[in-house]
Amino acid sequence: MASSNLPIADLPAALSVVNIGLPLFEQAVRDQGTPVIGVDWRIPGGGDQRVVSALARLLGPRAAEIDEANGEVVRRLNDGIPELAAIETASDVVPGIGDRTILHCGPAIGWDSMCDPLRRSVQAAIVAEGWEPDVVSARRAVAAEEVHLAPANLHDTVVPMATAIGPSAPVYVVNNEVGGTTGYAAINQGSGQVAWFGVDSDDSIERLRFVRDSVGPVVADALASMGPTDVFSLAGQGIPMGDDVHMRTQATTNLLLRDLLPHLVRSTRADAPQVADFLSANHLMFLNVAMAAAKSLVMWAGEVENSSIVTTMCRNGTTYGIRLSGDDDTWFLADSPPIQDALYYPGQGPETSAPDIGDSAVLELVGLGGPAAANSPAVAGFLGGRMSDAIAATRNMQRICAGESSRFRLPILDNVGTPVGVDIRQVVESGVTPAVNTGIVHVSDGSGQVGAGVAWAPIECFTSALLALDERL
């Protein structure tokens, strides 16, 4: 056979690789000592033709209309000024709460479908209300539908983890006067044997009574003396101090306690010293305040029509639910996921952990929690221990958000604003879902918290919301 006259190609002495898609190939090249850049690309919508067609319309012919609405949503999330105004009894201020109503975290759910931690919290709340003498009687009463169960979110209220509250519970009142909205949240119960961690022991019930009868009145007096406080001004100071204002709120809690201190020490109530002890040991005090503030903003943002931005995101340990701006009547649900990146207490692990639970994911919608992970060494500890891992979590949130915060700044990223406004179009197209920083409670034995970590929202509820938005438009 005649030899070819084609020239022989000179192979390069050095090689650089860009890998698109599967990280396995990227790692194989890196293991051979060759520089490689990985591009995290996935087939949009998992290749589902209905989803791809919907994306084509919502990112194409409908994009200008949606982007305009999204711009208004982001403006409201940035321009609203949530002010902590008071602590009041839930029955006096929370819209629509009935005499025998228990508000719970997450989407609506029946007693038979509730996870064990939330059931225990409901039982503890019923006993604390004085409706039943013990948790066994409480279980019978709620199973017999003598107690009404309702999602806190449908009553302008948010509650963290497995919290359940009745009408006598004290709640933070946070006003967003610019938007004419008010958000409410329960007072944080602290650590240990507590109902918000799915514990229904005598100690947890006594803690609920202490929060209602002592903490609420003492702090209410201090707030009345201090006057309205700009909640997100404090959060904006806490982020450069290492808070994400979700998993870690130590710095911001201390800033609030600093402002409250002169008014607390002037209290004439006999139980003020016990309340002071409780507050000084509760590093998550500010969590609930921030949640009420976030709720007041997403309620205002939720009035904007034709937006693709999520304005409700919550979970009850069984289901995970989101709602879109301009569509408060429709919930998009999926199974509540496990916490994927977690650190556990000794002897605990995935097999003892309840699925993701609580309303605190509202914080991720306004630029706190996961969006602020980059500047928090505490969050980095749950993501591999390196600040680069925490930065990557924030970068992922940037991919799926419509804007950035004008008040929450990340010094580690040249003071860029945290990502704000989760856009379902970007979530479904990229396959990246919001990361939520959260605690973990025991799945079944009522022993309380077993760890903490980061949970990624299930893609299914975002896909359903996308298809519904496409149909509506």
ZAMARGU-4260 file (C-alpha; in steps of 0.2 Angstrom, whole numbers, plus 5000, padded with zeros to 4 digits):
<rodrens>
0) 5000/5000/5000 | 5007/5017/4995 | 5012/5028/5010 | 5002/5044/5013 | 5009/5061/5009
5) 4999/5069/5022 | 5009/5079/5035 | 5011/5072/5052 | 5003/5084/5065 | 5014/5091/5079
10) 5006/5087/5096 | 5007/5101/5108 | 5020/5101/5122 | 5007/5107/5134 | 4989/5104/5136
15) 4974/5114/5144 | 4957/5106/5145 | 4939/5113/5147 | 4927/5099/5152 | 4909/5102/5150
20) 4897/5091/5160 | 4902/5076/5169 | 4915/5079/5183 | 4922/5062/5181 | 4932/5067/5165
25) 4937/5083/5174 | 4945/5073/5188 | 4953/5061/5177 | 4962/5074/5168 | 4967/5083/5184
30) 4974/5067/5191 | 4986/5066/5177 | 4993/5083/5182 | 4985/5093/5167 | 4976/5110/5170
35) 4957/5108/5168 | 4943/5120/5169 | 4926/5112/5174 | 4910/5119/5167 | 4895/5113/5177
40) 4882/5111/5162 | 4867/5100/5162 | 4853/5097/5150 | 4840/5110/5153 | 4825/5103/5161
45) 4832/5086/5161 | 4828/5085/5143 | 4809/5084/5146 | 4802/5092/5130 | 4787/5100/5139
50) 4800/5109/5151 | 4812/5114/5137 | 4797/5121/5127 | 4791/5131/5142 | 4809/5137/5145
55) 4810/5143/5127 | 4795/5153/5129 | 4798/5160/5146 | 4816/5165/5142 | 4811/5170/5124
60) 4795/5179/5119 | 4789/5181/5137 | 4806/5186/5144 | 4804/5205/5143 | 4787/5204/5153
65) 4794/5192/5166 | 4810/5202/5168 | 4801/5218/5171 | 4790/5210/5184 | 4806/5202/5192
70) 4815/5219/5193 | 4800/5225/5203 | 4801/5210/5215 | 4820/5212/5218 | 4817/5231/5220
75) 4804/5227/5234 | 4815/5214/5242 | 4829/5228/5243 | 4819/5243/5247 | 4807/5237/5260
80) 4812/5242/5278 | 4807/5229/5290 | 4806/5236/5308 | 4804/5226/5324 | 4790/5235/5332
85) 4783/5224/5346 | 4780/5207/5354 | 4761/5203/5355 | 4750/5188/5359 | 4746/5179/5343
90) 4728/5179/5346 | 4728/5198/5346 | 4738/5201/5330 | 4740/5186/5319 | 4726/5186/5305
95) 4714/5172/5306 | 4720/5162/5320 | 4706/5154/5329 | 4703/5149/5347 | 4709/5131/5345
100) 4721/5133/5331 | 4739/5127/5330 | 4750/5135/5317 | 4764/5124/5310 | 4778/5125/5299
105) 4778/5121/5280 | 4764/5118/5268 | 4747/5112/5274 | 4747/5094/5280 | 4735/5082/5289
110) 4739/5074/5306 | 4741/5057/5298 | 4754/5063/5286 | 4764/5073/5299 | 4782/5068/5303
115) 4785/5063/5321 | 4795/5079/5326 | 4781/5090/5320 | 4768/5079/5329 | 4777/5081/5345
120) 4778/5100/5343 | 4760/5101/5340 | 4756/5090/5355 | 4767/5101/5366 | 4759/5117/5360
125) 4742/5110/5364 | 4747/5106/5382 | 4755/5123/5384 | 4739/5131/5379 | 4730/5122/5393
130) 4718/5113/5381 | 4723/5096/5386 | 4732/5089/5402 | 4746/5079/5394 | 4753/5074/5377
135) 4743/5058/5376 | 4727/5068/5377 | 4733/5081/5365 | 4736/5067/5352 | 4719/5061/5354
140) 4711/5078/5353 | 4720/5083/5337 | 4717/5066/5329 | 4699/5068/5333 | 4700/5085/5324
145) 4696/5095/5340 | 4710/5106/5336 | 4712/5115/5319 | 4730/5114/5311 | 4735/5127/5299
150) 4751/5132/5290 | 4759/5148/5298 | 4763/5155/5281 | 4744/5157/5277 | 4743/5168/5292
155) 4757/5180/5288 | 4768/5170/5301 | 4784/5160/5300 | 4791/5147/5312 | 4808/5139/5312
160) 4811/5120/5312 | 4797/5109/5319 | 4789/5124/5328 | 4770/5124/5331 | 4762/5138/5341
165) 4744/5142/5348 | 4735/5158/5350 | 4743/5162/5367 | 4760/5162/5360 | 4770/5178/5360
170) 4775/5183/5342 | 4787/5196/5335 | 4778/5210/5325 | 4789/5216/5311 | 4782/5230/5300
175) 4787/5235/5282 | 4778/5252/5281 | 4784/5255/5264 | 4775/5240/5257 | 4761/5240/5270
180) 4764/5222/5276 | 4768/5214/5293 | 4776/5198/5296 | 4775/5188/5312 | 4786/5175/5320
185) 4787/5165/5336 | 4800/5169/5349 | 4815/5157/5348 | 4814/5143/5362 | 4833/5141/5364
190) 4842/5125/5364 | 4841/5108/5373 | 4824/5099/5377 | 4813/5111/5366 | 4797/5108/5356
195) 4805/5117/5340 | 4817/5102/5339 | 4803/5090/5340 | 4803/5087/5359 | 4786/5085/5368
200) 4793/5081/5386 | 4788/5090/5402 | 4804/5101/5400 | 4799/5107/5383 | 4781/5111/5388
205) 4788/5121/5403 | 4800/5130/5391 | 4785/5135/5380 | 4776/5142/5395 | 4792/5151/5401
210) 4794/5160/5384 | 4775/5165/5384 | 4774/5170/5402 | 4791/5178/5405 | 4802/5180/5390
215) 4788/5188/5380 | 4782/5201/5392 | 4800/5206/5398 | 4806/5208/5380 | 4790/5216/5375
220) 4793/5230/5388 | 4811/5233/5382 | 4805/5234/5364 | 4791/5247/5368 | 4805/5257/5377
225) 4818/5256/5363 | 4806/5259/5349 | 4806/5252/5331 | 4822/5243/5326 | 4828/5241/5308
230) 4830/5222/5307 | 4840/5221/5291 | 4852/5235/5296 | 4858/5223/5310 | 4859/5209/5298
235) 4869/5219/5287 | 4882/5222/5301 | 4881/5203/5306 | 4886/5196/5289 | 4904/5204/5289
240) 4906/5197/5307 | 4903/5179/5300 | 4884/5177/5301 | 4874/5170/5287 | 4859/5175/5298
245) 4852/5158/5297 | 4863/5144/5303 | 4874/5156/5312 | 4866/5172/5320 | 4878/5174/5335
250) 4885/5191/5330 | 4868/5198/5325 | 4860/5192/5341 | 4873/5201/5351 | 4870/5217/5341
255) 4851/5216/5345 | 4855/5212/5363 | 4867/5227/5364 | 4853/5238/5359 | 4840/5230/5371
260) 4852/5230/5386 | 4848/5247/5393 | 4830/5244/5392 | 4831/5226/5399 | 4841/5231/5415
265) 4827/5244/5419 | 4814/5230/5419 | 4804/5230/5436 | 4797/5212/5432 | 4802/5199/5445
270) 4807/5187/5432 | 4819/5198/5422 | 4835/5190/5429 | 4829/5173/5423 | 4825/5180/5406
275) 4842/5189/5405 | 4850/5172/5408 | 4839/5164/5394 | 4843/5177/5382 | 4862/5177/5385
280) 4862/5158/5382 | 4852/5159/5366 | 4863/5162/5351 | 4849/5159/5339 | 4837/5173/5346
285) 4839/5184/5330 | 4834/5170/5319 | 4816/5172/5322 | 4817/5191/5321 | 4825/5189/5304
290) 4812/5177/5298 | 4798/5189/5302 | 4807/5203/5293 | 4809/5192/5278 | 4791/5187/5278
295) 4786/5205/5278 | 4796/5208/5262 | 4791/5193/5252 | 4773/5197/5256 | 4775/5214/5248
300) 4785/5206/5233 | 4772/5193/5232 | 4759/5206/5226 | 4769/5208/5209 | 4760/5199/5194
305) 4769/5188/5181 | 4785/5186/5190 | 4795/5170/5190 | 4802/5173/5207 | 4799/5162/5222
310) 4791/5171/5237 | 4787/5157/5248 | 4798/5142/5252 | 4795/5131/5267 | 4795/5113/5272
315) 4785/5102/5286 | 4797/5087/5286 | 4785/5078/5274 | 4783/5090/5259 | 4793/5105/5252
320) 4782/5119/5245 | 4785/5135/5235 | 4774/5149/5229 | 4777/5162/5216 | 4775/5180/5216
325) 4757/5185/5210 | 4751/5167/5214 | 4748/5165/5232 | 4734/5153/5230 | 4744/5139/5222
330) 4757/5128/5231 | 4770/5118/5221 | 4775/5103/5231 | 4788/5089/5232 | 4794/5077/5245
335) 4805/5085/5258 | 4823/5080/5255 | 4836/5074/5268 | 4850/5086/5273 | 4863/5082/5260
340) 4879/5090/5268 | 4878/5088/5287 | 4888/5087/5303 | 4880/5075/5316 | 4882/5074/5335
345) 4891/5058/5341 | 4880/5042/5338 | 4869/5051/5325 | 4868/5051/5306 | 4857/5051/5291
350) 4847/5036/5297 | 4842/5045/5313 | 4838/5062/5304 | 4821/5069/5299 | 4819/5076/5282
355) 4821/5095/5280 | 4809/5105/5290 | 4804/5123/5294 | 4799/5140/5287 | 4816/5147/5289
360) 4820/5145/5271 | 4811/5162/5268 | 4828/5169/5273 | 4836/5161/5257 | 4824/5171/5247
365) 4830/5188/5253 | 4848/5186/5252 | 4852/5178/5269 | 4857/5160/5274 | 4864/5151/5258
370) 4866/5167/5248 | 4877/5173/5262 | 4887/5157/5265 | 4903/5164/5256 | 4907/5175/5271
375) 4903/5163/5285 | 4917/5151/5292 | 4903/5142/5302 | 4894/5137/5286 | 4910/5132/5277
380) 4912/5119/5291 | 4897/5110/5284 | 4903/5111/5266 | 4920/5103/5267 | 4928/5115/5279
385) 4936/5127/5266 | 4930/5145/5263 | 4931/5140/5244 | 4917/5128/5247 | 4906/5142/5255
390) 4910/5153/5241 | 4905/5140/5229 | 4888/5139/5238 | 4885/5158/5236 | 4891/5157/5217
395) 4878/5143/5214 | 4864/5155/5222 | 4870/5169/5210 | 4867/5157/5195 | 4848/5156/5200
400) 4844/5173/5207 | 4837/5188/5198 | 4847/5201/5207 | 4858/5205/5222 | 4856/5213/5238
405) 4859/5232/5241 | 4862/5230/5259 | 4869/5213/5263 | 4888/5213/5257 | 4901/5200/5256
410) 4918/5207/5260 | 4926/5190/5254 | 4919/5193/5237 | 4924/5212/5235 | 4908/5217/5244
415) 4897/5211/5231 | 4878/5210/5237 | 4871/5193/5241 | 4860/5185/5228 | 4842/5189/5229
420) 4826/5183/5221 | 4826/5164/5216 | 4820/5163/5198 | 4812/5147/5194 | 4818/5149/5175
425) 4836/5149/5181 | 4833/5134/5193 | 4825/5123/5180 | 4837/5128/5166 | 4853/5125/5176
430) 4847/5111/5188 | 4854/5121/5203 | 4841/5122/5217 | 4842/5134/5232 | 4854/5128/5246
435) 4846/5131/5263 | 4856/5131/5279 | 4847/5122/5293 | 4847/5111/5309 | 4843/5093/5309
440) 4831/5084/5322 | 4829/5066/5326 | 4817/5057/5315 | 4807/5047/5328 | 4812/5047/5346
445) 4809/5065/5352 | 4827/5067/5358 | 4829/5084/5348 | 4843/5091/5338 | 4855/5078/5331
450) 4866/5090/5319 | 4865/5104/5306 | 4869/5105/5288 | 4864/5111/5271 | 4849/5105/5261
455) 4846/5108/5243 | 4828/5110/5238 | 4820/5097/5227 | 4819/5102/5208 | 4802/5095/5206
460) 4792/5109/5214 | 4802/5122/5203 | 4798/5112/5188 | 4779/5111/5192 | 4779/5130/5195
465) 4788/5134/5179 | 4775/5124/5169 | 4761/5132/5178 | 4768/5150/5175 | 4770/5145/5156
470) 4752/5140/5156 | 4746/5155/5165 | 4755/5167/5153
</rodrens>
